[in-house]
Amino acid sequence: MFKAARSLDIYTYSNTTSELRYDYGYVDPDIEQDVYLSLAVNQDITPLIQLFTMYSESLSQIGEIIEFENKFNMYRSSGHGLQRSIEVIDLTPLQIQQFQNNHQVYFAIELGDMPVDRFENKLVRVKIGLIGATSLEPFECKLSHFGPTK
């Protein structure tokens, strides 16, 4: 639940963490213990009914979570896509030659290449298509991050 709320904050520039609760369904353990002892010793179910009422009241507020989903869905339907891509990175002839010789290529994705309407950018998935490349054997790609970030 925290991760979903945090994602909503990042995508919508909002602060939902103050609205987020972590005590849904919580009743103080001392109260629970008192109820169980009362039930065992006195065989009185009245405190048990009160305990169920406390659980019910605590769980009844779980519907607040739906509000996070509503906010997220409103954001998505407003035309702000969550996925953006950098379509093409052109390699220089020198980079292509190094790739052919060393089987490694280095390129930079500059800050200016990132979507400007984002507060934070996260790399989720990478697809690489080597247009015009041929190989008799399959090969493995390894992506590494190096250097400073902003």
N, C-alpha and C positions, 0 to 999 in steps of 0.2 A: 504494500500500500504506500509506503514511504517513497519507493522508487517511482511509482506512478504519479504521485503528487509532485515530486521533484522534476520529473519530465514535463509536467504541465507548467511548472514555474519557468523552466528553461525556454520552452516553446512560446509561451504567452507573456513573458516578462512580468509574471505576477508573483505574489508571495502567498502561497496556500499553506505553508508550514504552520502558520499560527492557527489555521482552521483545523488542522489534522489532529486527531486524538488517537491515542493508543490504548485506551482503557475500555473499549467496547466489550461488554460481557464480564467486566471485572467487578468483583465484590471483595472487600477487604478479607483476607484469610482469617483474621481474628474473629470476624463475624461468622464466617463459615464454621470455624471450629466451635464457637459458642453454640451455634444451632445444632451441630452434630452431637455435642455433649448433652445438650438439653434433650434432644431426641432419645439418646441412649439412656440417660439417667431418669428423666421424667416421662419419657414416652409421650411428650407433648408435641403435636405436629404444628401448632400455631407458629412457632419460630420458623419452621420449615416453609410454611406458606409465605411468611414475610421474606424469607430468603429468595424464594422463587419470584416474588414481586420485585425484589431488588435486581435480580438477574434480568427480568423482563424489562424493567425501566432502563437498565444499562444497554441492553441489546436493541431496544427500540430506537436508539439514536444512530444505529448503524446505517440507516437510510441516508445520513449525511454524505456517505461515500459516493452515492449516486450523483450528488451535486458535482463532484470532481469529474465524473464521466460526462455529465452534461456540459461542463465548461470546456472539456477537451473536444467533444463533438462539435460544439459551437465554433471552436477555433478551426477545426478541420473543414467544416462546411463553409467557413468564411473565405475560402480560396487560398489559404496558406497551406501549401503542401509541406509535408514533413520530410520528403525526400528530394534532394537536389543532387545533381551530378555534374561532374566536370567531364564533358563528353570526350574531348580529344586532347591528348598531349602529344605534340609533335616532337619526335626525336631528331636531333641534328645528325648529319652524316657521320660525324665523329662518334656520337653515342651509339649509332647503329653498328659501326665497325667495332667498338669496344664490346658491345653485346655479342657480336658474332665471335670475337676472339676470346673473351673472358667469361662469357655467359652471365654477365652482370651488366646492369644499366642503372645509372643514378639520374634521377630527375627530381625537380622540386615542384611542389604545389605551393605557390605563394599565397600570402594572406589575401592579396587582391583577386585571386582566383575563387575565393570562397564567396558564397552568397552574402550580400551586404545586409540583408534583413534578418540576420541571425545574431543572437547574443553569444551563443556557443555553437561550435561545430563539432560533431562527433562522427567518426568514421565507423560505419556499421558494416558495410559490405564493399568489396572491391571486385570488379570484373575487369579482366584484361583481355583485350583482343589484339593480337599482333597481326595487323592487316598486311597481307603479302608475305608473311613468314611461312616457311615450309620446314618440316622436320620429318625424318624417318621414324623417330622415336618420340613418345610422349615426354613432356618435360614438366618440371615442377617449378612454380614461382614462389618466391619468398619475398614478402614485403617487410621492410624494416623502417623504423622511424629513427632518425638521428638529427641532431642539431636542435637549436632553440625553438621554442614554441611561444605563442602569444595568446 
